[in-house]
């Protein structure tokens, strides 16, 4: 079933938002690198790569349904320099919440049009966003517990640096 013109436009907006999320995570990784926290920086770079995988899933869906996948304009991320790691993960959580709402809105639009072919993909993303928000929230909570304890921050840095690398291509 071919996507409607309206849904194709909304899927393309989501593709752009996923690439924007990748850039936001890359900028947050730079903040961690500049503070000599290579494990946190690596975790954030992996997260950036995962956002590209998400964009690719939406691109594949649009193309598979005879649509024209398009990446829209992406502004430079609004991430001020000199953020604390608590502020970095608060920004990550806020962006994940933005993406979650966009996916819910896309789901509502697909339902309104009776586009049941989009449901499997959107169901996967609803579940994924629950996980994404929970992870960012958990790390933020741990950073709040750590407070100004440098050794605690270094332990978290080491732990987050253990995240295995993933490909930007869907497997």
MILUM-420916 format. One record per atom (N, C-alpha, C, O): residue number from 1; atom name; x, y, z. Coordinates in Angstrom, 1 decimal, decimal comma. Layout:
N
NUM CA X Y Z
...
***
This chain:
171
1 N 0,8 -1,2 0,0
1 CA 0,0 0,0 0,0
1 C 0,9 1,2 0,0
1 O 1,7 1,4 0,9
2 N 0,7 2,1 -1,0
2 CA 1,4 3,3 -1,1
2 C 1,0 4,3 0,0
2 O -0,1 4,4 0,4
3 N 2,0 5,0 0,5
3 CA 1,8 6,0 1,6
3 C 1,0 7,2 1,0
3 O 1,2 7,5 -0,2
4 N 0,1 7,8 1,8
4 CA -0,6 9,0 1,3
4 C 0,5 10,1 1,3
4 O 1,5 10,0 1,9
5 N 0,2 11,1 0,6
5 CA 1,1 12,3 0,5
5 C 1,3 12,9 1,9
5 O 2,5 13,2 2,2
6 N 0,3 13,0 2,7
6 CA 0,4 13,5 4,0
6 C 1,3 12,7 4,9
6 O 2,2 13,2 5,6
7 N 1,1 11,4 4,9
7 CA 1,9 10,5 5,7
7 C 3,3 10,4 5,2
7 O 4,3 10,4 6,0
8 N 3,5 10,5 3,9
8 CA 4,9 10,5 3,4
8 C 5,6 11,7 3,9
8 O 6,8 11,6 4,3
9 N 5,0 12,9 3,9
9 CA 5,6 14,1 4,5
9 C 5,9 13,9 5,9
9 O 7,0 14,3 6,4
10 N 5,0 13,3 6,7
10 CA 5,2 13,1 8,1
10 C 6,4 12,1 8,4
10 O 7,1 12,3 9,3
11 N 6,4 11,1 7,6
11 CA 7,5 10,1 7,7
11 C 8,9 10,8 7,4
11 O 9,9 10,6 8,1
12 N 8,9 11,7 6,4
12 CA 10,1 12,4 6,1
12 C 10,5 13,4 7,2
12 O 11,7 13,6 7,4
13 N 9,5 14,0 7,8
13 CA 9,8 14,8 9,0
13 C 10,5 14,0 10,1
13 O 11,4 14,4 10,8
14 N 10,0 12,8 10,3
14 CA 10,6 11,9 11,3
14 C 12,0 11,5 10,9
14 O 12,9 11,4 11,8
15 N 12,2 11,2 9,7
15 CA 13,6 10,9 9,2
15 C 14,5 12,0 9,5
15 O 15,6 11,8 10,1
16 N 14,1 13,2 9,3
16 CA 14,9 14,4 9,6
16 C 15,2 14,5 11,1
16 O 16,3 14,8 11,5
17 N 14,1 14,3 11,9
17 CA 14,3 14,3 13,3
17 C 15,2 13,3 13,9
17 O 16,0 13,6 14,8
18 N 15,2 12,1 13,3
18 CA 16,2 11,1 13,7
18 C 17,6 11,5 13,4
18 O 18,5 11,2 14,2
19 N 17,8 12,1 12,2
19 CA 19,2 12,5 11,9
19 C 19,6 13,7 12,8
19 O 20,7 13,8 13,2
20 N 18,6 14,6 13,1
20 CA 18,9 15,6 14,1
20 C 19,3 15,1 15,4
20 O 20,2 15,6 16,1
21 N 18,6 14,0 15,9
21 CA 18,9 13,4 17,1
21 C 20,4 12,9 17,1
21 O 21,1 13,0 18,1
22 N 20,8 12,3 16,0
22 CA 22,1 11,8 15,9
22 C 23,1 13,0 16,0
22 O 24,2 12,8 16,7
23 N 22,9 14,1 15,4
23 CA 23,7 15,3 15,5
23 C 23,8 15,8 17,0
23 O 24,8 16,2 17,5
24 N 22,6 15,8 17,6
24 CA 22,6 16,3 19,0
24 C 23,5 15,4 19,9
24 O 24,3 15,8 20,7
25 N 23,3 14,0 19,7
25 CA 24,2 13,1 20,5
25 C 25,7 13,3 20,1
25 O 26,5 13,2 21,0
26 N 26,0 13,6 18,9
26 CA 27,4 13,8 18,5
26 C 27,9 15,0 19,2
26 O 29,1 15,1 19,7
27 N 27,1 16,1 19,3
27 CA 27,5 17,3 20,0
27 C 27,7 17,1 21,5
27 O 28,6 17,6 22,1
28 N 26,8 16,3 22,0
28 CA 26,9 16,0 23,5
28 C 28,2 15,1 23,7
28 O 28,8 15,3 24,8
29 N 28,5 14,3 22,8
29 CA 29,7 13,5 22,9
29 C 31,0 14,4 22,9
29 O 31,9 14,1 23,6
30 N 30,9 15,4 22,1
30 CA 32,1 16,4 22,1
30 C 32,2 17,0 23,5
30 O 33,3 17,2 24,0
31 N 31,1 17,3 24,1
31 CA 31,2 17,9 25,5
31 C 31,9 16,9 26,4
31 O 32,7 17,3 27,2
32 N 31,5 15,7 26,3
32 CA 32,2 14,7 27,2
32 C 33,6 14,5 26,9
32 O 34,5 14,4 27,8
33 N 34,0 14,5 25,6
33 CA 35,4 14,4 25,2
33 C 36,2 15,6 25,7
33 O 37,3 15,4 26,2
34 N 35,6 16,8 25,7
34 CA 36,3 18,0 26,1
34 C 36,5 18,0 27,6
34 O 37,3 18,7 28,1
35 N 35,8 17,1 28,3
35 CA 35,9 17,0 29,8
35 C 36,7 15,7 30,2
35 O 36,7 15,3 31,3
36 N 37,4 15,2 29,2
36 CA 38,2 14,0 29,4
36 C 37,4 12,8 30,0
36 O 37,8 12,1 30,9
37 N 36,2 12,6 29,4
37 CA 35,3 11,5 29,8
37 C 35,1 10,6 28,6
37 O 34,0 10,6 28,0
38 N 36,1 9,8 28,2
38 CA 36,0 9,1 27,0
38 C 35,0 8,0 27,0
38 O 34,4 7,7 25,9
39 N 34,6 7,4 28,1
39 CA 33,6 6,4 28,1
39 C 32,2 7,0 27,9
39 O 31,4 6,4 27,1
40 N 31,9 8,1 28,5
40 CA 30,6 8,8 28,3
40 C 30,6 9,2 26,8
40 O 29,5 9,1 26,2
41 N 31,7 9,8 26,3
41 CA 31,7 10,2 24,9
41 C 31,5 9,1 24,0
41 O 30,7 9,2 23,0
42 N 32,1 7,9 24,2
42 CA 31,8 6,8 23,4
42 C 30,4 6,3 23,4
42 O 29,8 6,0 22,4
43 N 29,8 6,3 24,6
43 CA 28,4 5,9 24,8
43 C 27,5 6,9 24,0
43 O 26,6 6,4 23,3
44 N 27,8 8,2 24,0
44 CA 27,0 9,1 23,3
44 C 27,2 9,0 21,8
44 O 26,2 9,2 21,0
45 N 28,4 8,7 21,4
45 CA 28,6 8,4 19,9
45 C 27,9 7,2 19,4
45 O 27,3 7,2 18,3
46 N 27,9 6,1 20,3
46 CA 27,1 4,9 19,9
46 C 25,6 5,3 19,8
46 O 24,9 4,8 18,9
47 N 25,2 6,1 20,7
47 CA 23,7 6,5 20,7
47 C 23,5 7,3 19,4
47 O 22,4 7,1 18,8
48 N 24,4 8,2 19,0
48 CA 24,3 8,9 17,7
48 C 24,2 7,9 16,5
48 O 23,3 8,1 15,6
49 N 25,0 6,9 16,6
49 CA 24,9 5,9 15,5
49 C 23,6 5,2 15,5
49 O 23,0 4,9 14,4
50 N 23,0 4,9 16,7
50 CA 21,7 4,2 16,8
50 C 20,6 5,1 16,2
50 O 19,7 4,6 15,6
51 N 20,7 6,4 16,3
51 CA 19,7 7,3 15,7
51 C 19,8 7,2 14,2
51 O 18,7 7,3 13,5
52 N 20,9 7,0 13,6
52 CA 21,0 6,8 12,2
52 C 20,3 5,5 11,8
52 O 19,7 5,5 10,7
53 N 20,5 4,5 12,6
53 CA 19,8 3,2 12,3
53 C 18,3 3,5 12,3
53 O 17,6 3,0 11,4
54 N 17,8 4,3 13,2
54 CA 16,4 4,6 13,3
54 C 16,0 5,3 12,1
54 O 14,9 5,0 11,5
55 N 16,8 6,3 11,6
55 CA 16,4 7,1 10,4
55 C 16,3 6,1 9,2
55 O 15,4 6,2 8,4
56 N 17,3 5,2 9,2
56 CA 17,3 4,2 8,1
56 C 16,0 3,3 8,1
56 O 15,5 3,0 7,0
57 N 15,5 3,0 9,2
57 CA 14,3 2,2 9,3
57 C 13,1 3,0 8,7
57 O 12,3 2,4 7,9
58 N 13,1 4,2 9,0
58 CA 12,0 5,1 8,4
58 C 12,2 5,2 6,9
58 O 11,2 5,2 6,1
59 N 13,4 5,4 6,5
59 CA 13,7 5,6 5,1
59 C 13,3 4,3 4,3
59 O 12,6 4,4 3,3
60 N 13,7 3,2 4,8
60 CA 13,3 1,9 4,2
60 C 11,8 1,8 4,1
60 O 11,2 1,3 3,1
61 N 11,1 2,2 5,1
61 CA 9,6 2,1 5,1
61 C 9,0 2,9 4,0
61 O 8,1 2,5 3,3
62 N 9,5 4,2 3,9
62 CA 9,0 5,1 2,9
62 C 9,3 4,5 1,5
62 O 8,4 4,5 0,6
63 N 10,5 4,1 1,3
63 CA 10,9 3,5 0,0
63 C 10,1 2,3 -0,4
63 O 9,7 2,1 -1,5
64 N 10,0 1,4 0,6
64 CA 9,3 0,1 0,4
64 C 7,8 0,4 0,0
64 O 7,2 -0,5 -0,6
65 N 7,3 1,5 0,4
65 CA 5,9 1,8 0,1
65 C 5,8 2,8 -1,1
65 O 4,9 3,6 -1,1
66 N 6,8 2,8 -2,0
66 CA 6,8 3,6 -3,2
66 C 6,8 5,1 -2,9
66 O 6,3 5,8 -3,7
67 N 7,3 5,5 -1,8
67 CA 7,4 6,9 -1,5
67 C 8,8 7,5 -1,8
67 O 9,7 6,7 -2,1
68 N 8,9 8,8 -1,7
68 CA 10,2 9,5 -1,9
68 C 10,7 9,9 -0,5
68 O 10,2 10,8 0,1
69 N 11,7 9,2 0,0
69 CA 12,3 9,5 1,3
69 C 13,2 10,7 1,1
69 O 14,0 10,8 0,1
70 N 13,0 11,7 2,0
70 CA 13,8 12,9 1,9
70 C 14,3 13,4 3,3
70 O 13,5 13,2 4,3
71 N 15,5 13,8 3,3
71 CA 16,0 14,4 4,6
71 C 15,9 15,9 4,5
71 O 16,3 16,5 3,5
72 N 15,2 16,5 5,4
72 CA 15,0 17,9 5,4
72 C 16,2 18,7 6,0
72 O 17,2 18,1 6,4
73 N 16,0 19,9 6,1
73 CA 17,1 20,8 6,7
73 C 17,3 20,5 8,2
73 O 16,3 20,3 8,9
74 N 18,5 20,5 8,6
74 CA 18,8 20,2 10,0
74 C 19,7 21,3 10,4
74 O 20,8 21,6 9,9
75 N 19,2 22,0 11,4
75 CA 20,0 23,2 12,0
75 C 21,1 22,6 12,9
75 O 21,0 21,5 13,4
76 N 22,1 23,4 13,2
76 CA 23,1 23,0 14,1
76 C 22,4 22,8 15,5
76 O 21,5 23,5 15,9
77 N 22,9 21,8 16,2
77 CA 22,2 21,5 17,5
77 C 22,5 22,7 18,5
77 O 23,5 23,3 18,6
78 N 21,4 23,0 19,3
78 CA 21,5 24,0 20,3
78 C 22,0 23,4 21,6
78 O 21,2 23,2 22,5
79 N 23,3 23,1 21,6
79 CA 23,9 22,6 22,8
79 C 25,0 23,5 23,2
79 O 26,0 23,6 22,6
80 N 24,8 24,2 24,3
80 CA 25,8 25,2 24,8
80 C 27,1 24,4 25,2
80 O 27,0 23,3 25,7
81 N 28,2 25,0 25,1
81 CA 29,4 24,4 25,6
81 C 29,6 24,5 27,1
81 O 29,0 25,4 27,7
82 N 30,4 23,6 27,6
82 CA 30,7 23,6 29,1
82 C 29,6 23,0 29,9
82 O 29,5 23,3 31,1
83 N 28,8 22,2 29,4
83 CA 27,7 21,5 30,2
83 C 28,3 20,5 31,1
83 O 29,3 19,9 30,8
84 N 27,7 20,4 32,3
84 CA 28,0 19,3 33,2
84 C 27,4 18,0 32,6
84 O 26,6 18,1 31,7
85 N 27,9 16,9 33,0
85 CA 27,4 15,6 32,5
85 C 25,9 15,4 32,9
85 O 25,1 14,8 32,2
86 N 25,5 16,0 34,0
86 CA 24,1 16,0 34,4
86 C 23,3 16,8 33,4
86 O 22,2 16,4 32,9
87 N 23,8 17,9 32,9
87 CA 23,1 18,7 31,9
87 C 23,2 18,0 30,6
87 O 22,2 18,1 29,8
88 N 24,2 17,3 30,3
88 CA 24,3 16,6 29,0
88 C 23,2 15,5 28,9
88 O 22,5 15,4 27,9
89 N 23,0 14,8 30,0
89 CA 22,0 13,7 30,0
89 C 20,6 14,3 30,2
89 O 19,6 13,6 29,7
90 N 20,5 15,4 30,8
90 CA 19,2 16,1 30,8
90 C 18,8 16,5 29,4
90 O 17,6 16,4 29,0
91 N 19,8 17,0 28,6
91 CA 19,5 17,4 27,2
91 C 19,2 16,2 26,4
91 O 18,3 16,2 25,5
92 N 19,9 15,1 26,6
92 CA 19,6 13,8 25,9
92 C 18,2 13,3 26,2
92 O 17,5 13,0 25,3
93 N 17,8 13,4 27,5
93 CA 16,4 12,9 27,8
93 C 15,4 13,8 27,2
93 O 14,4 13,3 26,7
94 N 15,6 15,1 27,2
94 CA 14,7 16,1 26,6
94 C 14,5 15,8 25,1
94 O 13,4 15,9 24,6
95 N 15,6 15,5 24,5
95 CA 15,5 15,2 23,0
95 C 14,8 13,9 22,8
95 O 14,0 13,8 21,8
96 N 15,1 12,9 23,6
96 CA 14,3 11,6 23,5
96 C 12,8 11,8 23,7
96 O 12,0 11,2 23,0
97 N 12,5 12,7 24,6
97 CA 11,1 12,9 24,8
97 C 10,4 13,6 23,6
97 O 9,3 13,4 23,3
98 N 11,2 14,5 23,0
98 CA 10,7 15,2 21,8
98 C 10,5 14,1 20,7
98 O 9,5 14,2 20,0
99 N 11,5 13,2 20,5
99 CA 11,3 12,2 19,5
99 C 10,2 11,3 19,8
99 O 9,4 10,9 18,9
100 N 10,0 10,9 21,1
100 CA 8,9 10,1 21,4
100 C 7,5 10,7 21,1
100 O 6,6 10,0 20,5
101 N 7,4 12,0 21,4
101 CA 6,1 12,6 21,0
101 C 5,9 12,7 19,5
101 O 4,8 12,5 19,1
102 N 7,0 12,9 18,8
102 CA 6,8 12,9 17,3
102 C 6,4 11,6 16,8
102 O 5,6 11,5 15,9
103 N 6,9 10,5 17,4
103 CA 6,5 9,2 16,9
103 C 5,1 8,9 17,3
103 O 4,3 8,3 16,5
104 N 4,7 9,3 18,5
104 CA 3,2 9,1 18,9
104 C 2,3 9,9 17,9
104 O 1,3 9,4 17,6
105 N 2,8 11,1 17,6
105 CA 2,0 11,9 16,6
105 C 1,9 11,3 15,3
105 O 0,9 11,3 14,6
106 N 3,0 10,7 14,8
106 CA 3,0 9,9 13,5
106 C 2,1 8,7 13,6
106 O 1,4 8,4 12,7
107 N 2,1 8,1 14,8
107 CA 1,2 6,9 15,0
107 C -0,3 7,4 14,9
107 O -1,1 6,7 14,3
108 N -0,6 8,5 15,6
108 CA -2,0 9,0 15,5
108 C -2,4 9,4 14,1
108 O -3,5 9,1 13,7
109 N -1,5 9,9 13,3
109 CA -1,8 10,3 11,9
109 C -2,0 9,1 11,1
109 O -2,9 9,0 10,3
110 N -1,2 8,0 11,3
110 CA -1,4 6,8 10,5
110 C -2,7 6,1 10,9
110 O -3,4 5,6 10,0
111 N -3,0 6,1 12,2
111 CA -4,3 5,5 12,6
111 C -5,5 6,3 12,0
111 O -6,5 5,7 11,6
112 N -5,4 7,6 12,0
112 CA -6,4 8,5 11,5
112 C -6,7 8,2 10,0
112 O -7,9 8,2 9,6
113 N -5,6 7,9 9,3
113 CA -5,8 7,5 7,9
113 C -6,1 6,1 7,7
113 O -6,4 5,6 6,5
114 N -6,1 5,3 8,7
114 CA -6,4 3,8 8,6
114 C -5,2 3,1 7,9
114 O -5,4 2,1 7,3
115 N -4,0 3,7 8,1
115 CA -2,8 3,1 7,5
115 C -2,2 2,0 8,5
115 O -1,4 2,3 9,3
116 N -2,8 0,8 8,4
116 CA -2,4 -0,3 9,3
116 C -1,0 -0,8 8,9
116 O -0,4 -1,5 9,7
117 N -0,5 -0,6 7,7
117 CA 0,8 -1,1 7,3
117 C 1,9 -0,4 8,1
117 O 3,0 -0,9 8,1
118 N 1,7 0,8 8,6
118 CA 2,7 1,5 9,4
118 C 2,8 1,0 10,8
118 O 3,8 1,2 11,5
119 N 1,8 0,3 11,3
119 CA 1,7 -0,1 12,7
119 C 2,9 -1,0 13,2
119 O 3,5 -0,7 14,2
120 N 3,4 -2,0 12,4
120 CA 4,5 -2,8 12,9
120 C 5,7 -1,9 13,2
120 O 6,4 -2,0 14,2
121 N 6,1 -1,0 12,3
121 CA 7,2 -0,1 12,4
121 C 7,0 0,8 13,6
121 O 7,9 1,0 14,4
122 N 5,8 1,4 13,7
122 CA 5,6 2,4 14,7
122 C 5,5 1,7 16,1
122 O 5,9 2,3 17,1
123 N 4,9 0,5 16,1
123 CA 4,9 -0,2 17,4
123 C 6,3 -0,5 17,9
123 O 6,6 -0,3 19,1
124 N 7,2 -0,8 17,0
124 CA 8,6 -1,0 17,3
124 C 9,2 0,2 17,9
124 O 9,9 0,2 18,9
125 N 8,9 1,4 17,3
125 CA 9,5 2,6 17,7
125 C 8,9 3,1 19,1
125 O 9,6 3,7 19,9
126 N 7,6 2,8 19,3
126 CA 7,0 3,2 20,6
126 C 7,8 2,4 21,7
126 O 8,1 3,0 22,7
127 N 8,0 1,1 21,5
127 CA 8,7 0,3 22,5
127 C 10,2 0,8 22,6
127 O 10,7 0,9 23,7
128 N 10,8 1,1 21,5
128 CA 12,2 1,6 21,5
128 C 12,3 2,9 22,3
128 O 13,3 3,1 23,0
129 N 11,3 3,8 22,1
129 CA 11,4 5,1 22,8
129 C 11,2 5,0 24,3
129 O 11,8 5,7 25,1
130 N 10,4 4,0 24,7
130 CA 10,3 3,7 26,2
130 C 11,7 3,4 26,7
130 O 12,1 3,9 27,8
131 N 12,4 2,5 26,0
131 CA 13,7 2,1 26,4
131 C 14,7 3,3 26,4
131 O 15,5 3,4 27,3
132 N 14,6 4,1 25,3
132 CA 15,5 5,2 25,2
132 C 15,4 6,2 26,3
132 O 16,3 6,7 26,9
133 N 14,1 6,5 26,6
133 CA 13,9 7,5 27,7
133 C 14,3 6,9 29,1
133 O 14,8 7,6 29,9
134 N 14,0 5,6 29,3
134 CA 14,3 5,0 30,5
134 C 15,8 5,0 30,8
134 O 16,3 5,2 31,9
135 N 16,6 4,7 29,7
135 CA 18,0 4,7 29,8
135 C 18,6 6,0 30,1
135 O 19,4 6,2 31,1
136 N 18,2 7,1 29,4
136 CA 18,7 8,4 29,6
136 C 18,3 8,9 31,0
136 O 19,1 9,5 31,7
137 N 17,1 8,5 31,5
137 CA 16,6 8,9 32,8
137 C 17,4 8,2 33,9
137 O 17,7 8,8 34,9
138 N 17,7 6,9 33,7
138 CA 18,5 6,2 34,7
138 C 19,9 6,8 34,8
138 O 20,4 7,0 35,9
139 N 20,5 7,1 33,7
139 CA 21,9 7,7 33,8
139 C 21,8 9,1 34,4
139 O 22,7 9,4 35,2
140 N 20,8 9,8 34,1
140 CA 20,6 11,1 34,7
140 C 20,5 11,0 36,3
140 O 21,0 11,7 37,0
141 N 19,6 10,0 36,6
141 CA 19,4 9,7 38,1
141 C 20,7 9,4 38,8
141 O 21,0 9,8 39,9
142 N 21,5 8,6 38,1
142 CA 22,8 8,2 38,7
142 C 23,8 9,4 38,8
142 O 24,5 9,5 39,8
143 N 23,7 10,2 37,8
143 CA 24,5 11,5 37,9
143 C 24,1 12,4 39,0
143 O 24,9 13,0 39,7
144 N 22,8 12,4 39,3
144 CA 22,3 13,2 40,4
144 C 22,8 12,6 41,7
144 O 23,1 13,3 42,7
145 N 22,8 11,3 41,8
145 CA 23,4 10,6 43,0
145 C 24,9 10,9 43,2
145 O 25,3 11,1 44,3
146 N 25,6 10,9 42,1
146 CA 27,0 11,1 42,1
146 C 27,3 12,5 42,6
146 O 28,3 12,7 43,4
147 N 26,5 13,5 42,2
147 CA 26,8 14,9 42,5
147 C 28,2 15,3 42,1
147 O 28,5 15,2 41,0
148 N 28,9 15,8 43,1
148 CA 30,3 16,4 42,8
148 C 31,4 15,3 43,1
148 O 32,5 15,7 43,1
149 N 31,0 14,1 43,2
149 CA 32,0 13,0 43,5
149 C 32,7 12,6 42,2
149 O 32,2 11,9 41,4
150 N 33,9 13,1 42,1
150 CA 34,7 12,8 40,8
150 C 35,0 11,4 40,6
150 O 34,9 10,9 39,5
151 N 35,2 10,6 41,7
151 CA 35,5 9,2 41,5
151 C 34,2 8,5 41,1
151 O 34,3 7,5 40,3
152 N 33,1 8,9 41,5
152 CA 31,8 8,3 41,0
152 C 31,6 8,6 39,5
152 O 31,2 7,7 38,8
153 N 31,9 9,8 39,1
153 CA 31,8 10,1 37,7
153 C 32,8 9,3 36,9
153 O 32,4 8,9 35,8
154 N 34,0 9,1 37,4
154 CA 34,9 8,3 36,6
154 C 34,5 6,8 36,5
154 O 34,7 6,1 35,5
155 N 33,8 6,3 37,6
155 CA 33,3 4,9 37,5
155 C 32,2 4,8 36,5
155 O 32,1 3,9 35,7
156 N 31,3 5,8 36,5
156 CA 30,2 5,8 35,5
156 C 30,8 6,0 34,1
156 O 30,3 5,3 33,2
157 N 31,8 6,8 33,9
157 CA 32,5 6,9 32,6
157 C 33,0 5,6 32,2
157 O 32,9 5,2 31,0
158 N 33,7 4,8 33,1
158 CA 34,3 3,5 32,7
158 C 33,1 2,6 32,3
158 O 33,3 1,8 31,4
159 N 32,1 2,6 33,1
159 CA 30,9 1,7 32,8
159 C 30,3 1,9 31,5
159 O 30,1 1,0 30,7
160 N 30,0 3,2 31,2
160 CA 29,4 3,6 29,9
160 C 30,3 3,3 28,7
160 O 29,8 3,1 27,6
161 N 31,6 3,4 29,0
161 CA 32,5 3,1 27,9
161 C 32,5 1,6 27,5
161 O 33,1 1,3 26,4
162 N 31,9 0,8 28,2
162 CA 31,9 -0,7 27,9
162 C 30,8 -1,0 26,9
162 O 30,7 -2,2 26,5
163 N 29,9 0,0 26,5
163 CA 28,9 -0,3 25,5
163 C 29,5 -0,8 24,2
163 O 30,3 -0,1 23,6
164 N 29,0 -1,9 23,7
164 CA 29,5 -2,4 22,4
164 C 29,1 -1,5 21,3
164 O 28,1 -1,0 21,2
165 N 30,0 -1,4 20,3
165 CA 29,8 -0,6 19,1
165 C 28,8 -1,4 18,3
165 O 28,7 -2,6 18,2
166 N 27,9 -0,6 17,6
166 CA 26,9 -1,2 16,7
166 C 27,1 -0,5 15,3
166 O 27,6 0,6 15,1
167 N 26,6 -1,2 14,3
167 CA 26,6 -0,7 12,9
167 C 25,5 0,3 12,7
167 O 24,4 0,2 13,4
168 N 25,6 1,2 11,8
168 CA 24,5 2,1 11,5
168 C 23,6 1,5 10,5
168 O 22,6 2,1 10,1
169 N 23,9 0,3 10,0
169 CA 23,0 -0,5 9,1
169 C 22,2 -1,5 9,9
169 O 22,7 -2,2 10,8
170 N 20,9 -1,5 9,6
170 CA 20,0 -2,4 10,3
170 C 20,4 -3,8 9,9
170 O 20,7 -4,1 8,7
171 N 20,3 -4,7 10,9
171 CA 20,7 -6,1 10,6
171 C 19,6 -7,0 10,4
171 O 19,8 -8,2 10,2
***
